[in-house]
Amino acid sequence: MRYFIWLVLVFVTKLLAGQGSSGDCYDKNFVEISVRMHDNQAYSMVSMQREGGRIKARYFAAPDGLGNNAYNRYLNWARDKKIILVSAGTYVDGTETPVGLTIDNGITVNNTLTDKMDGLVIVYANGGIAVSNLKNGDLKLRGSGVDPNRLYDIISSAWDLQAFTSWAASEEATVFQTHLLVYKNELQVSSYNSSQKIATRRFLAVGKDINGKLLHVIVDYPFECTLYQGTKRVLDFLNSVLDMDVIFMINLDTGSQNVFNLYSNDCQLNEAIKGKYALNVAINILAYYFE
């Protein structure tokens, strides 16, 4: 009888902690889905704790060599994964080719480095994400025997660009360019150097909370505004409400690729925070999952 009561207590404790059964998509201690108020506006948010490496990211930038597009590649990969969310990623040129330098799982998809987007996003094979500000020329790499203190300027140096693509191939890293909206907690866009299009916005921010723990946060901002207005408001929200020191923040497409599927802990699709289109509309896909 005591053993039975102990089993019940263990089960209830795990259930309350978000680990109730093998059918759970993730541990709720690592993922928070919430709506927070700030300046009389509601911000929908998914906050993910990266500490311990249980939360991982994967990016599908383009079709593979077998003709499978990003959507089909995602479906094949996701069969045995505990998915937290899926979102469209960065910009495309009207085809399935991403704009700017793009490397998909170590394979170069687009070798044209554009100077119109200063954010270089690196999704590591281990599920981590890093961003470099290309205009600073201070990209650092790790792994594959490289000097971790060396600085790479892949815009000005063809040699550095070649070394970087070789490193990405050996590390099976995924790389893409995007507009860098916030870097080291400072705005990188203004009212005169960013799009004036009015639209709802969605952002990915990575930073540290008040205890120094690494967070990946996606903020859904449903109010129509310019890119600068949305960036400024969301940065203020993250700083003020979450006490978050933002390392970087980038834009997630809410235009022709307005795709966003969020799953609750019970693996059911969250209907409160979602994109406009079905997942198969996405030409490139960012996924977060739990291990």
DAVENLIN-V284496 format. One record per backbone hydrogen bond with DSSP energy under -1.0 kcal/mol. CO is the residue of the C=O (numbers start at 1). NH is the residue of the N-H. Records with the same first field share a line. If there is no record, write none. Layout:
CO=NH / NH
This chain:
1=5
2=6
3=7
4=8
5=9
6=10
7=11
8=12
9=13
10=14
11=15
12=16
13=17
14=19
15=18
21=24
27=30
30=49
32=47
34=45
36=43
38=41
41=38
43=36
44=220
45=34
46=218
47=32
48=216
50=53
54=291
56=289
58=287
60=285
64=67
68=64
69=73
70=74
71=75
72=76
73=77
74=78
78=81
81=83
82=290
84=263
85=288
86=261
87=286
89=253
91=99
97=93
102=109 / 110
103=175
104=107
107=104
110=102
118=134
119=178
120=132
121=176
122=130
123=174
124=127
127=57
128=124
130=122
132=120
133=136
134=137
139=152
143=146
147=150
152=139
153=157
157=161
158=162
159=163
160=164
161=165
162=166
163=167
164=168
165=169
166=170
167=171
168=173
173=106
174=123
175=103
176=121
178=119
181=188
182=249
183=186
186=183
195=227
199=225
201=221
202=252
203=219
204=250
205=217
206=247 / 248
207=215
208=245
209=212
213=209
214=50
215=207
216=48
217=205
218=46
219=203
220=44
221=201
225=199
226=230
227=231
228=232
229=233
230=234
231=235
232=236
233=237
234=238
235=239
236=240
237=241
238=244
245=208
246=185
247=184
248=206
249=181 / 182
250=204
255=258
257=259
258=276 / 277
259=88
260=275
261=86
262=270
264=267
265=25
268=264
278=281
279=282
284=89
285=60
286=87
287=58
288=84 / 85
289=56
